[in-house]
Amino acid sequence: MNGSPGGSSVRRGLAPTTPVLVLVTVVLAYDSRLALLPALLLGLLGIVAGVGLRAAPHPFLRETAAIPVIVVLGVLAAETPIAPISELLVGVVGVVFVAWLVDDPSRPAGAIVRGAVEWTIPGVGVGVAWASSFLLPSTAAPVGVAGGLLAAAIVVLAYLVRRPELFDRAEASTI
Amino acid sequence: VTGPPARAGMFHWRPRSYLLFGSGALLLVVGVSLANPAPLFLALPILLAPVAAALLGPRGAPSARTEWQVDGAGPEVRVSGAVSLSAPTDARDLVVQFAVPPGLKETAPARVGQGPDQVRFEFHWEAPEPVVVPVPTPHLTWSDPAGLVERAVQFDLPDLVVERYPAELIHIGAVRLERTIASPGETRSRRTGSSGEFFAIRDATPTEPPRRINWIASARTGRRMANEFEVERTGDVLLLIDARPSSLGRRVDTRLLSLAVAAAHGIAESFLREKARVGLGVYGEFLEAVPLAAGRTQRIRLRNAMLRVRLASEPGPPERCGVALRRYFPAGVTTILLSSLAEETSGYLVAHVRRRGFPVVVLSPSPLPMLAASRILSDEDEELVGRIARLMRRHRLARTWQEAPVVDWEEYWSLAPLVDLLRRPRQRGRGV
């Protein structure tokens, strides 16, 4: 038993950001190099699976709700042509996906506002990355540079994951 | 109950964070291997989100003020309370997890209302049988809205125990007990009665016996007045719980033991209210005893001891119980033995305890209603098995009656027969 509010399973799975996620996924599917119908079906299938898992009564299944959406978005992103607008679109899809995670209907209302930092920081990151990418020609060299930078970011993240106490602030022992 | 103390490592990445980190890393590999920056753009927000979540919340373990209480009567159990957090931590991000205590059933979904600075909760449970069980401490964590990181919450919470026992036990303390200490009257009672120290004068009732009328006071006031006395209560009672396993199986034994503990708790509460001295013995493989005492501290001591009662893995011999009892309790203490009498040796236990000088009354929770509830055979066979089980139990109770009076406790929410029996000293005080 936990503090999750009740409601029907469909309502538990849906959130205000779900239509936005559907919309950007459809646009991404349209923009991808895949045939339109399979791409659309793939995108919608992933989101339906994610929403369905979110509405599941078992907590473990709810935790896995992000997996089908990430897989589908990853496939569509891999098939996206190299173009500034397409890259921006993929970044926006990523930010909307994070916002969809934040807007969890099983939590009290207003999560999208309370957790604004969680989707605005990635949004700013995508904006900066896209602006840099747009100013530079999209050739193999910048991809390598970007890949190297992101690999460094992963190393930093791995360090952070191993040292979670870095996010703890010790209480002062004296006033 | 105290929540986890503040220490390093209170911050935890939740499994969803690892999922995002892994997915982001995979997208990086895909992007680099395909020489396509698009997966990198998807990876960027996915990798940044958990870090942003870690920066979002409180930088240490937030402390919460908590309060809760248990209400309801009889089988109905209602637990309500609130958890308050001070700004800037938002109480809507608290995850409150509760477990239904063993022996209770959830009758309605939990009501949880979350506001910016308080979480209110209400649970509706039902006790199918008398039970004394602590309410498990809730698990409080702060988690970001996306469920990526979490922090433990510090809180102080008073112990909460659900105590449900038959209503008749409330008045069982009025029973006059045998005295076993040298100076009767040293523990004063709050009750008034027909004997003991003079307490006050009051208006006489129409049926007042002439001996209690205060004739001088009546002559002065012009109406009939009666003397009231303060009852001396220095009686002692020993509650002996048989926690040995039987052939009924662990599940049924545990339920029967839970019933015995609930009854013992009700009896102890009632006698302690009347200032009597109450002791407790729990006999599994060995005897665990709480010596005789009265008062509020003894109440807590007994309650804690009863909450610790568990079914023994190995049954101890009956002689051992009789011998061990004399180490802790004086002979002559009225002893209420709570035993299912499911085994032949249970009867021997009564005999051994009695021969060591303890006048015994046996309260025996019957396993028959529990066995009847779990039907696995056809109706005819079940009826036959039920009849045989009833006959066997009657035979066993009859044999135990040769040693001590027995109360067969089949109707779990009523203990009127026990109260009646204890009110008849001739029956109860059978020689030892």
Interface residues (C-beta under 8 A of the other chain):
Chain A: M1 N2 G3 S4 P5 G6 E63 A66 I67 I70 L73 G74 A77 A78 T80 P81 I82 S86 E87 L88 V90 G91 V93 G94 V95 F97 V98 L101 V102 D103 D104 R107 P108 G110 A111 I112 R114 G115 V117 E118 W119 T120 I121 P122 G123 G125 V126 A129 W130 S133 S138 A140 P142 V143 G144 A146 G147 L150 A151 A153 I154 L157 L160 V161 P164 E165 F167 D168 R169 A170 E171
Chain B: A6 A8 G9 M10 F11 H12 W13 P15 R16 S17 Y18 L19 L20 F21 S23 G24 A25 L26 L27 L28 V30 G31 V32 L34 A35 N36 P37 A38 P39 L40 F41 L42 A43 L44 P45 I46 L47 L48 A49 P50 V51 A52 A53 A54 L55 L56 R59 G60 D90 R92 D93 L94 V95 V96 Q97 F98 A99 V100 E106 P109 A110 V112 Q114 V119 F121 F123 D144 P145 A146 G147 L148 V149
